[in-house]
Amino acid sequence: MKNDRFLLAILLGIGLLSIVAVIRVLTYAPPAMTYGEESTPEGVVHNYLVAIYRGDYERAYSYLADKEKKPSLETFRRAFVLGLINPKEAMAQVGKVTPINDKEARVEINILYSGADPFSSGYSNLQYALLVRQGEAWKIQSMPYPFWDSSWYEIVPPPPTD
């Protein structure tokens, strides 16, 4: 009889913990990503990433440099909508800025990938974004995957002449 009560208490405890876990999962909201300052290279990279995660592709597109081979807004948007680029594979942390000259800067981006299974801890990869100054604004010329398509701004060599 005592064993039955003990077993019943354990089962009730497990049930209660399960209910709490389900409620926690269902009510979890990731931290809100907010837009920030746009006058610095790191601010532009941060805002680009926020726009991508929010699905605001028009705003994200506004941060791209106006250079040869810039994708159209529709090409840019479709890359994300069709899953050709999937920024939800990873999270990014914007790091320090290294000025290259008055018109170019490099911004560190630490890309964090989660583990493939519950027993792996994931990993991070340090990459860089390249920004150019156009007028008074900083614009993105390149970003690492999974936030960018390598064909954007691709320089295609001219065909050989005979």
Buried (B, 14 or more C-beta within 10 A) or exposed (E): EEEEEEEEEEEEEEEEEEEEEEEEEEEEEEEEBEEBEBEBBBBBBBBBBBBBBEEBBEBBBBBBBEEEEBBEBEEBBBBBEEEEBEBEEBBBEBBEBEEEEEEBBBBBBBBEBEEEEEEEEEEEEEBBBBBBBEEEBBBBBBBBBBBBBEEBBEEEEEEEEE
